[in-house]
Amino acid sequence: MSNFTVTVTEFLLLGFSDTKELQILYSLLFFLLYSAGLMGNLLIVIITIIDRRLHTPMYFFLRNLSIVDACYISVTVPPASIYSLVNNRVISVSGCAAQIFLLIFMAYFEFTLLTVMARDRYVAICHPLNYTMIMSPSVCMKMTLTCLVTGLFYSGFHTGFTFRLSFCQSNAIHQLFCDIPSLLKISCSETFTNILSLFASALVIGVGCFAFITASYIRIFSTVLRLPVKEDQRKAFSTCVPHIIVVSLCFFSGCFVYLQSSSESGSTSDIILSIFYSIIPPFLNPIIYSLRNKQIKEAIRLVMRRKLLLSSKA
């Protein structure tokens, strides 16, 4: 290194390609994913609020998941698409810090909420007689607030711990958005404690939640297999299996990006994996958890029918 350094005041998001045509293609593709994901999640929020039959613990958590997903996908996709279209990928240090804080908070909130949802399904299937008592409205609210408050502390800690580092060697981030692994690779400070904190938190939070979800579904499946009616088994499996797929997708892609060392990471593979844990789940969750649900579809039909009747009368 030279005897002097220049402190970085802004970062450059490199993204997928420098070719203008490919930038436009990727931006349009991400915009379509974003539009579909945002409309699907907002539709679930509106329907579960309007239809009083859906004011149950299961749909309370689904509504919160949809709100989180709508915010989660809005943190990453619109800025990445705009930066690519206007060919100005510069982001300030404060903007990068805000994006990392929101990204970690939404990811933490979503994963812990998925854990709570696994608990809800376990109680509903394995202890149906005590379901309303165990999953009372106050308990559901306390669980959600716990996920929210701990998520704020968690994201605040990792954001602050990352931006205490010095960035003086390079300001080029090989990513669609700011994230911690990309910043650690370009820092000129000692990053061992940051890597250790990421590993420890992933072990405690990530592996702990994943183990809890897995244990819950093992007990759910053992109960479902004892059901005498095959149709009930099919319905239970059709609800639980997609949940496990999305949780596994988030967990393994996120762990691979956040736990690999900077020397082992490749820019293109990091970008692709980041899409799997930050864009695909918010896009798929409305389809998997809600739009395939008969009660949700019936509620949508009723709302549309009422609107058509009102418009015809007017």
C-alpha positions in Angstrom: 0.0 0.0 0.0 1.0 3.5 -0.5 1.8 5.9 2.4 -1.5 7.7 1.9 -5.1 6.7 1.5 -8.2 8.4 0.3 -11.4 7.9 2.4 -14.3 6.6 0.3 -17.4 8.9 0.4 -19.5 7.0 -2.1 -19.7 3.5 -3.6 -20.2 2.2 -7.2 -22.6 -0.6 -7.7 -21.3 -2.6 -10.7 -24.2 -5.0 -11.2 -24.4 -7.6 -13.9 -23.2 -6.0 -17.1 -21.8 -2.8 -18.6 -23.6 -3.4 -21.9 -26.5 -0.9 -22.2 -28.8 -3.4 -23.9 -28.3 -6.0 -21.1 -28.8 -3.3 -18.5 -32.2 -2.5 -20.0 -33.1 -6.2 -20.2 -32.2 -6.9 -16.6 -34.0 -3.8 -15.4 -37.2 -4.7 -17.2 -37.0 -8.3 -15.9 -36.5 -7.0 -12.3 -39.3 -4.5 -12.8 -41.7 -7.3 -13.8 -40.7 -9.4 -10.8 -41.1 -6.4 -8.6 -44.5 -5.4 -9.9 -45.9 -8.9 -9.6 -44.5 -9.4 -6.1 -45.6 -6.0 -4.9 -49.2 -6.3 -6.3 -49.5 -9.9 -5.0 -48.4 -8.9 -1.5 -50.6 -5.8 -1.4 -53.5 -7.8 -2.6 -53.1 -10.2 0.3 -52.9 -7.4 2.8 -56.1 -5.7 1.5 -58.1 -9.0 1.3 -57.1 -10.2 4.8 -58.1 -6.8 6.2 -61.4 -6.5 4.3 -62.7 -10.0 4.8 -63.6 -10.6 8.5 -63.5 -14.4 8.0 -59.7 -14.1 7.6 -59.2 -12.4 10.9 -57.5 -15.5 12.4 -53.9 -16.1 13.6 -52.9 -17.8 10.4 -54.0 -14.9 8.2 -52.7 -12.3 10.7 -49.2 -13.7 10.1 -49.8 -14.0 6.4 -50.7 -10.3 6.3 -47.6 -9.3 8.2 -45.5 -11.5 6.0 -47.0 -9.8 2.9 -46.2 -6.3 4.4 -42.6 -7.4 5.1 -42.2 -8.8 1.6 -43.6 -5.7 -0.1 -41.0 -3.6 1.9 -38.3 -6.2 1.4 -38.5 -6.2 -2.4 -38.8 -2.4 -2.5 -35.5 -1.9 -0.7 -33.5 -3.6 -3.5 -35.2 -3.9 -6.8 -36.3 -0.3 -7.6 -32.9 1.3 -6.8 -31.0 -1.3 -8.8 -33.3 -0.9 -11.8 -33.1 2.9 -11.7 -29.3 2.9 -11.3 -29.0 0.6 -14.3 -31.4 2.5 -16.5 -29.9 6.0 -15.9 -26.4 4.5 -16.0 -25.6 6.2 -12.7 -24.7 3.5 -10.2 -23.2 5.8 -7.5 -24.6 5.5 -4.0 -23.5 7.6 -1.1 -22.1 6.0 2.1 -25.2 7.0 4.1 -27.5 5.6 1.3 -25.5 2.4 1.4 -25.8 2.2 5.2 -29.5 2.8 5.0 -30.0 0.1 2.4 -28.0 -2.4 4.4 -29.9 -1.6 7.6 -33.3 -2.1 5.8 -32.1 -5.2 4.0 -30.9 -6.9 7.1 -34.0 -5.8 9.1 -36.4 -7.1 6.5 -34.5 -10.4 6.0 -34.4 -11.0 9.8 -38.0 -10.0 10.2 -39.1 -12.3 7.4 -37.1 -15.3 8.6 -38.2 -15.0 12.2 -41.8 -14.5 11.0 -41.6 -17.7 9.0 -40.5 -19.4 12.1 -43.5 -18.1 14.0 -45.7 -19.3 11.2 -44.3 -22.8 11.5 -45.2 -22.7 15.2 -48.7 -21.5 14.3 -49.1 -24.5 11.8 -47.7 -26.9 14.4 -50.3 -25.8 17.0 -53.1 -25.8 14.5 -52.4 -29.4 13.3 -51.0 -31.1 16.4 -53.1 -29.3 19.1 -56.3 -28.2 17.3 -58.4 -28.2 20.4 -56.1 -25.7 22.2 -55.3 -23.6 19.1 -57.4 -20.5 19.9 -56.1 -20.4 23.5 -52.4 -21.0 22.6 -52.4 -18.6 19.6 -54.6 -15.9 21.1 -54.5 -12.4 19.5 -52.3 -11.0 22.3 -49.8 -13.9 21.8 -49.7 -13.3 18.1 -49.1 -9.6 18.5 -46.4 -10.2 21.1 -44.6 -12.7 18.7 -44.7 -10.2 15.9 -43.5 -7.3 18.0 -40.7 -9.4 19.3 -39.6 -10.2 15.7 -39.8 -6.5 14.9 -37.9 -5.1 17.9 -35.1 -7.7 17.9 -34.8 -7.1 14.1 -34.2 -3.4 14.7 -31.4 -4.2 17.2 -29.9 -6.9 15.0 -29.8 -4.8 11.9 -28.6 -1.8 13.8 -25.7 -3.7 15.3 -24.5 -5.2 12.1 -24.8 -2.0 10.1 -22.9 0.0 12.7 -20.3 -2.7 13.1 -19.7 -2.7 9.3 -19.5 1.1 8.9 -16.9 1.5 11.7 -14.5 0.0 9.1 -12.4 2.1 6.7 -12.9 1.9 3.0 -9.9 3.4 1.3 -8.7 0.8 -1.3 -11.7 0.7 -3.7 -15.3 1.8 -3.9 -16.5 -0.7 -6.5 -19.2 -3.1 -5.2 -19.8 -6.2 -7.3 -23.5 -6.4 -6.4 -26.9 -5.0 -7.4 -27.3 -3.4 -4.0 -25.2 -2.7 -0.9 -24.6 -5.7 1.4 -22.2 -6.6 4.1 -20.0 -9.3 2.3 -19.4 -7.0 -0.6 -18.2 -4.2 1.7 -16.0 -6.5 3.7 -14.2 -7.4 0.5 -13.2 -3.8 -0.2 -12.4 -2.7 3.3 -8.8 -1.8 4.2 -9.5 -2.5 7.9 -9.2 -5.8 9.8 -12.5 -7.6 9.1 -12.0 -10.8 11.2 -14.3 -9.6 14.0 -17.0 -8.7 11.5 -16.8 -12.1 9.8 -16.9 -13.7 13.2 -20.0 -11.7 14.3 -21.7 -12.7 11.0 -20.9 -16.3 11.5 -22.0 -16.3 15.2 -25.3 -14.5 14.4 -26.0 -16.8 11.5 -25.4 -19.8 13.7 -27.6 -18.5 16.5 -30.4 -16.9 14.5 -30.3 -18.7 11.2 -29.5 -22.2 12.2 -31.7 -21.9 15.3 -34.8 -20.7 13.4 -34.1 -23.3 10.7 -33.8 -26.1 13.2 -37.0 -25.0 14.9 -38.9 -24.9 11.6 -37.6 -28.3 10.7 -38.5 -29.8 14.1 -42.0 -28.3 13.8 -42.6 -29.8 10.4 -41.3 -33.2 11.4 -43.9 -33.3 14.1 -46.5 -31.9 11.7 -45.8 -34.6 9.1 -45.9 -37.3 11.7 -49.3 -36.1 12.8 -50.6 -35.7 9.2 -49.5 -39.2 8.2 -51.8 -40.6 11.0 -54.8 -38.8 9.5 -57.3 -41.4 8.2 -58.5 -39.2 5.3 -56.1 -39.0 2.3 -57.6 -35.7 1.2 -56.7 -34.1 4.6 -53.2 -35.4 4.2 -52.9 -33.9 0.7 -54.1 -30.5 1.9 -51.6 -30.5 4.8 -48.7 -31.5 2.6 -49.6 -28.9 -0.1 -49.5 -26.2 2.5 -46.3 -27.3 4.3 -44.0 -28.4 1.5 -43.9 -25.0 -0.3 -43.2 -23.3 3.1 -40.2 -25.6 3.6 -38.9 -25.0 0.0 -39.0 -21.2 0.4 -37.4 -21.3 3.9 -34.6 -23.6 2.6 -34.0 -21.3 -0.4 -33.7 -18.2 1.8 -31.5 -20.0 4.4 -29.0 -21.8 2.2 -28.5 -19.0 -0.4 -28.2 -16.4 2.4 -25.7 -18.6 4.4 -23.6 -19.2 1.3 -23.3 -15.5 0.5 -22.8 -14.3 4.1 -20.5 -17.1 5.5 -18.1 -17.6 2.6 -14.7 -15.8 2.9 -14.0 -12.9 0.6 -11.3 -14.7 -1.2 -13.7 -17.5 -2.2 -16.5 -15.4 -3.5 -17.2 -14.7 -7.1 -19.0 -11.5 -8.1 -21.5 -13.2 -10.6 -22.3 -16.0 -8.3 -22.8 -13.6 -5.4 -25.3 -11.5 -7.5 -27.2 -14.6 -8.5 -27.4 -15.9 -5.0 -28.4 -12.5 -3.6 -31.4 -12.6 -6.0 -32.5 -15.9 -4.5 -32.6 -14.6 -1.0 -33.7 -11.0 -1.6 -36.0 -11.0 -4.6 -37.4 -14.5 -5.3 -39.0 -15.2 -1.9 -41.0 -11.9 -1.8 -42.2 -12.7 -5.3 -43.1 -16.4 -4.5 -44.6 -16.0 -1.1 -48.0 -14.6 -2.2 -48.4 -17.5 -4.6 -47.2 -20.2 -2.2 -48.9 -19.0 1.0 -52.0 -17.2 -0.1 -53.0 -17.2 -3.7 -53.2 -21.0 -3.7 -55.4 -20.8 -0.6 -59.1 -21.5 -1.3 -60.3 -19.0 1.4 -58.1 -16.2 -0.1 -59.3 -16.9 -3.6 -62.9 -17.0 -2.4 -62.4 -13.7 -0.6 -60.9 -12.1 -3.7 -63.9 -13.3 -5.8 -66.3 -11.8 -3.3 -64.6 -8.5 -3.2 -64.5 -8.3 -7.0 -68.2 -9.2 -7.2 -69.1 -6.4 -4.7 -67.1 -3.9 -6.7 -68.7 -5.0 -10.0 -72.2 -4.7 -8.4 -71.4 -1.2 -7.0 -70.0 0.0 -10.3 -73.1 -1.4 -12.2 -75.4 0.4 -9.8 -73.5 3.6 -10.2 
